[in-house]
Amino acid sequence: MTLKTLFYLFFISGLFVSCGKVETKQVPPVIAPFDKLDTLAVNDWWNRGENPIIELKVPRDSVVAFGLYTVDQNTLKLSAQLYPLYPEETREVRLEIYRNNSWEEVQKQPVNDLGWSALFRIADWDSSQDWKYRLRHGTNASFEGTIRKDPKSKTEITLAALSCNSNQDRGMRENYVRNINHQNPDLIFFAGDQSYDHTEHTAAWLKFGLQFKETFRHRPCITIPDDHDIGQGNLWGENGKVSKSPGGPDGGYTYHPDYVKMVERCQTAHLPDPFDAAPIEQGIGVYYTNMVLGGVDFAILEDRKFKSGPEGKIPQQGPRPDHISNPDYDPASIDLPGLTLLGDRQLQFLDTWGQRDTALVKVVLSQTGFCGGAHIHGSLDNRLHADLDSNGWPQTGRQKALELIKKAGAVHIAGDQHLATVIQHGIHDFRDGPWAFVVPAIVNDYYSRWWWPEDEKAGDRPNTDTSLPWTGDYLDGFGNKISMMAYVNPESPSYGGGYGFIRLHTKDKTATFECWPRNVDVTLPHADQFEGWPITVAIE
């Protein structure tokens, strides 16, 4: 190795040799606008020591970590995610398409030092065939994948849905990758909490990509961030205001808006353009939109961003502003004028979307469910009457949302709760609302939840096709009408961890909800889903 090469190696690692000892070299970095956030991946990131999340100092032929894409209305949007770059490395990434037996460069885009991502957008995309693509950086770094053709000819569109990738288990996700690729969905949906490392999103997001990239290397993917992704245990976004209360129950965002924007850029820039792109307070953007794939129209919601925070607005009914422990409280006392769930902008979006392309099957994707579907939180001795983090509150906002989902003839798919459920909502009466499938946590041996009625009795009109004891019509802790059809408590296989697989039948307009345990091998004959699944419902 030459002295010149040795010096270069020390230079790119932020070091140089002087008088026989190694010293820190002051290489001017791009300075992040926030403090004590994303410290592993910003500023002089190369001077950080080992971290428990992921090794960021990768070989330079491996700096392109993964790509995420969607195609809607013949527009391709594709995000390239890179590992952190050294100051002297190019901030340019290139997109190539394999055409006429060779790779053809079609676009170059700059890499943002905050989050290390870049976005490609190509109009007039040919969706009639599969295309191989390649993301390239420098001379040797690349990531290859496939942009699939639109499955317009299929009468069954399939979707794998996951959420809650707990950092209590930092291992790989081989079972998920094997199962999902074997089932070969047309689309994969990550409903939120891809990251649980709160203040270190880039490192955790790269870890998520390392775990799951083989599931979206060759198919479109929708990812939406939830509260843990932007660094909060719970989020009531309240149109982007600054939260000043620990835990955020007063509403708004705890951390610097540029950190929030970085998270949303990395996770959602590849989604179709927003319905209404006007930013909210602090300049934070929005991404709620829709995407048509085959004969299915997916509405993508942000059910945290506009929601009111409870603190200071409603009477506190428990030890925390967001927890109601008193079963004798009056639900009407917390459903007050001025409280918001989706906000006027998203309600207008749902109304417009629901009336468009009515021949298509309609599906709503969001972060969490629209009711209080859990009785016990965290441990068996922690019975909670109602949780204001759930979208069962505010009740009037919930009703407005469900009325528009029902009017659109849509089903609802969400995550967040760790507790898998299939529920038919009641708006005015039991069973007059839309169906909803909340999928289980990817890892569920941390802060599990249970469906466990205190009287341990089935509700009226229980599901007779299951051995699960507590199905039928119930009121949740907010007085909302819900009909429980299936649930997965933590005593189930894999502690209740797993994923949802949804089959959308475009001719007869039905949806089949499947729920697969984390440790089941679906490639084997007679692989079993969780008890109570599958469930087929009408989309109407």
N, C-alpha and C positions, 0 to 999 in steps of 0.2 A: 504494500500500500504506500503510495507516495505521500510526501508531507502535505502537498496541496490537497489530496483527497482527505487526509486526516483532518486538516483544518476545516474543510467543507463539512465533514460530518459533525464536527464540534459546533460549527456555525449554525447548522439547521436545528441542532438541539438546544441552541441558546447558550452555548458554552464556547470558551476558547482557551488555548493553552498559553500560559505565561509563566516564565521562570520556573518551569517544572511543576506547576500546580494548576488545578482546574478552578476557574472562576466563572461567576455568572456574567454573561454578556448582555448588555442592555440593548436589545433589539427593539426599536419603536413599534409597538403593536397598535392595532386599531383599538381605541379605548371604548369600552362599553358604556352606555349612558346610565347604567344602573350599578349599584354596589351590592356585594354579597349575594349575587344571583348568577347562576351559570358559570361559577368561578372555574370549573374544570375545563371549560371550552372557550373562554374569552380572554382578552388581554394577552399576557405572556403565558398562555396555557401550557406551553412546553416545559415550564419550570415547576409544574405541579408534580407531586409525587404519585405513587400508586393510589388508585381509588377503588372502592368496592363495587363500582357499577360496571365499568367496561374500560379496557385499555384503549386510549385515544391515540397513542403514538404508534400508529400502524405503519407497516411498510408502505412506501410511497406508490407502489403499484396497486394498493388496496384502498385508496382514499375515497373512491366512489362507493358508498355504503349500500345504497339501494335506490330504486325509483318507485314512484306511485303515480297512477294515472287514472283518468276517466275520459270517456268520449261521450259527448252529448250534442245533439243537433249538428253532427259532422264537425265538431270542434274538439281537438285533442288538447288536453292540458296534462302536463307531466312534470312532476317535481323530482329533481335530483337531490339526493341527500348525501353530503360528503362528511367525512371526518374533518376535524380542524386542520387548517392549512398553516404552514409556516409563513412568515412575512414575505420571503422572497419567491414563494410559489405563485403561479398564475391564479387569478380569481376568475377564470373562465372555464366553463364546462360545455361540452359539445354533444349534440344529439345526432346520431347516425341511424339511418334506416337501411335495411338490407333489401336492395332492389336490383333486379337484372343481374343477379349472381355476384354482387359486390356491395360493400358498405358505402353509403352515400351520406355525406354530411348535409343536414338540412337546416340546422340552426345552432347558434352559439348564444349563451346567456351568462350574465355575471353571477358570481356566487356572493351571497350576503354573509359577511363575517359574523353576524348575529344569527346563530342557528345553522350556518353553513349549508344553506339550501339555495337552489336556483329553480326557476320556473320556465318551462317551455310551453308555448301556445301556438297551435297550428290550425288554421281554419281550412275548410274544404277537405277535411280528412276523408280518405276512402275507407269507409266502414264495411265494405263488402267482402273483405278478406283479412286474414291474419297477417300481421307485419312483425318481423323481428326488429327490435330496436337495440341500440347500444349507447350508453352514456360514457363519455370519455373525458379524462382530465390528464393534462400533460401528455407524455409519450406512451405510458404503459398502463395507466389505471383505467378500468372500465367495468361496467355492469351491464349485462345483457338480459333482455326479457322479450315478451311477446305482447303486442297490442292486439287483442282479439277482435275478430269481426263481430258486428252486432248480431245477436242471436234472434233475428226477426222471424226466422222460420220455425223456431221452437215453440211448442205449446206448453212447455213447462220451463219456467225460469227459476233457477235455484240460487239461494243466498246463504252463505255461512255468516253467522253473527256472533260476536264475542265482545267482552268488556272486562275491565278490572284485572289488570295484569300485575298482581301484587308483587312488591319488591321483597316480600318475605321468602320468595323462592326466585333466585336469580339464575336458575338453570335454564337450559334450552327447552324448547317446546316441541320435541320430536313427535310426540303423540298427536298433537294438533296438526302439525305439518303433514304427517303421514295420512291422517284421517281425512283432512280437508282436501288434500290433493287427490286422494282416492275417490272421494265423492264428487270432486271436480265441479264446484259451483260456478255459476256465471259471474258472480260478484261476491266480494267479501266485505263485510261491514264491521268496523271496530267502533263501538258506541261510546268509548271514553275511558279515562283512567288507564291509558296505555303506559303512563308514567306515574309512579308513586314517590318519586324522589324530590318533589316539591320545588326546591330551589336549584335543581341541577337537571333541567329538562333536556338539554342537548345530549348529555351522556346517557340519560335514561331512554331517550327517543332512539338513539343509536343502538342501545341494547335491545329495545323492542324490535327494531329492524333486523338485528342479528338473529333474534328468535323466530321472527315470522316472515321474513322476506321471501322465503320459498313458497308461501301461500299467495303472495301477490306479484311475484315475478312475471307470471304469465296470465294475469287476469286483472280487470279493473278493481279498484279498492276505494271504499269510502271510509275515511277516518275523521272523527270529530272529537275534540278535546272536552273533557269534563273537569270537575273542580280540582282533582289532584294534579292534573296535567299543568294547570296554571298556578299551582302551589298552594291551594287552599283545601282544607278538609271538607268544606261545604262552600257553595257559591250561590248567592242571590245577587245577580249582576246589576240589577236596578239601573239599566241603561248606561252603565259604565262609570258611575260615580266612584269616588275614593272611599273605601271602607276604613273606618277608624276604630272599630271594635275588634278585639281579639276573636278570631274565628269567623269574622265577617257577617254576623247576624244582623247588623244594621244595614246591610246591602252594599254592593259594590265590590271593588277589587282591592286586595291587600297590597299586591306588589306593583312595581313600576309598570306603566302602560307599555313601554317598549319590550319588556319581558313577555307580557301577555300577547302583544302583537307578534313577537318572535314565535311563540308557541303556536299560535293560530296560523301563521304563515307556513311553518313546517308541516303542520298536520292537515291544513285545509286548502292551501293554494291551488292544489290540483283539482279541486271540485269545480263543477260548472259555475259560471259567473253568478254572483248573488242576485236574488230577485230585486233587491233595492240596496245598492252598495253604499248608501250614505253612512258614515261612521257614527258611532255613539260618543258619549262623553270621553274625554281624554284622548280622542282620536283613535280609539279602538275600533277595528273594523267589524264587519258582519260577514257571515258566509251562508245564511239560510237560503236554500235554493231547491231546485228539483233536477232530476236526471232520468231520462227515458232510456231503458235498456230492453230490447226486444219489445214485448207487449206489456211492459210494466213501467209505470211512472212513479218514481220514488221522490217524495218530499223529504228534505233534510232540514230538521228544525234545530234551533238553539234554545232549548227550553230552560236554560239557566240565565241567559244574558239579560233579559228584561224583567225577570221576576223580582218582586218586592222582598226586601229583607224584613223579618218579623220584629226585630228589636225596636222598641219605641213606637210601634204602630199598633200592636195588639196587646191585650192583657197577658202577662207571662203566666203560664200554667204549670211550670215545673222548675227544676233546678237550672235549666238553661232556657234562653229565649226561644230556641227552636224545638224544645222537647216538651210534650204535654204528658204529664204523668197522672193527672187527675181524671179518672174515667167519668166523673160526674159533671165535668165542665159543659158549658153550652156551646156547641159547635158554631152557632150563629154569632157568638161573641168575637170570633176571630175572622169571620168572613165580612170584612168591612168595606165600604165604598173607597175607591181609589187604589185598592190593591190589585196588582198585576201578576199574571202568570206569563203568557207568551208575549204580551204587549200588542198594541194596535197594529204595528207594522207586520208582525208575523200572522196575526189574525187575517189581515187583508191578503197576505200571501196565500194562506190556506184556502180562503174563500175563492180567490182567483184560480189557484191551482186545481181546486176541486171541480170547477166548472169547465176546465179545459180537457180536451181529449178524453171524453167520458167513455170511449170504447176501450181504453186501456185499464188494466188492473192497477189499483192505486194502493200504495204502501207509504206509511209515514215512518220515518226513522228519527229517533231522538235519543237523548242521553238517558232519561229515566222514565219510569211509568207514571201514569196519571191517576194514582190513588195511593193510599197507604196500605201496601200489600204485605207488611211484616208486623208481627206482634212482639218479637223478642230480638234484641239487638246486641251483638257482640258476645254475650254469654247467657246461659239459660236463666240466670237470676236477674236479668235486666229486661223486664217487661216494660215496654213503652207504649202508652196508649196511642199517641200520634206523633209523627215526625214531620216537622215543617220543611225539612229538606226534600221530602217527597213531593211530587206534583199533585197530591190530593188536595193541597192547599195552595192558594186560596180557592175555595170551592166554586165561586162564581167564575173565576178565570178558567178553572178546570172544565166547567160546564160549557163555556164558550168554545174552548178548544175541541171538546168531544163532539159538540154539535156540528162543527165544521168537518171533522174527520168522518163522522157518520154521513153527513150530507155528500161528501166526496165518495162514499162507498168504500172507504179504505180500512185496512188493518194497520195496526201499530206494532212496531218492533223497537225495543229499547234495552238498556242494560242498567248498570249502576247499583242495583239493589243487592247484588250477590245471590239473591234468592230467585231462582227461576220460577216463573208463574205463567199460567194462561188464564186470563180473566176476561169475561165479557162485562164491559162497563154498563152501568145504568145511569141514564141522564135524568129522566123524570120518573121512570119506573125501572124495576129490575129488567135487565136484558134488552133494553131498547137502544143501547149504545154500541160502539165498535168493539171488536175483539183486539186484545193486546197480548203479545208474547214478550215478557221480560226474560232475557237469556241469563244463564248462570255466570258466575265469576270464572275467569280463567284459572285463578288460584283462589280457593275459598277456605283455606285453613287459617285465615286471619280476618277478624271481624265478620263472622258469619251472621246471618239472620234466619229467623224461623217464622213460618206461618203456623200459629198454634193458638186457636181460639181458647179463651180462658175457661169456658165451660166444656171444652173438649167434645163438642157436639157438631154434627153435620148441620149445614144450613138447609133451608127449604130447597126442594128439587135438586138433590145432590147428583153428582155425576155417577151413574150406575155402571159405567164401563171401567172403573178403576177400583183398586183396593185401598186407595188413599182415604183416610177416615174423615177428613174435614173439607168437603167440597159442598157447593151449593151457594145459596144467596146469603149475603152478609152485608152489614154496614161496616165501613172502615172507621177509623178513629175520628174522622171528620164528618161522619154522617153520610158519606157517599155510598151509593148502592153499587155493589160489586158482586159478581157471580164467579166464584173460584172453581175452575175446572181441573187444574193440576198444579202441583208445587213440588219443589225439591228441597227438603230440609237437609241440614248438614250431616245427619246420620246416614244419608244416602251414599252410594259409591263415590269415591274421590272427594269425600267431604262435601258433596254437592257441587263441586267444580266441574266445568265442562263448557259446552258451546251449543248454540242453536243452529239448526239447519232447516231452512224454510223452502218449501216447494210451492211455487205460485203457478196455478193452472189457469192459463189465460183463456181457454175456451169455455170451461164451465165456471170460471171465476170462483175458485176455491183456493184456500191456502192450507197446506199441511205443515204443522209445527212439529219438528223433531227435536229432541233434547238428548245429547250424547254425553256420557260421563267422560271426564278427562282421561282416564286410564283404560278405556275400552278400545280395542283394536277393531275398527270397522271393516278391515280387510278380511277378517275371519268370518266363517259362516256362523250364523245365529248370534251375532253381536247384539247385545241388549241395550236399549235406551233406558233412561230413568223410568221408574214406575209412573204410569199415567200417560206416557207418550207412545206414539204420535197422536195428535189431535188434528182433525180436519174441520175447517169452518168455512162458511160462506162469506165471500167478499161482496158486500151489497150496500 
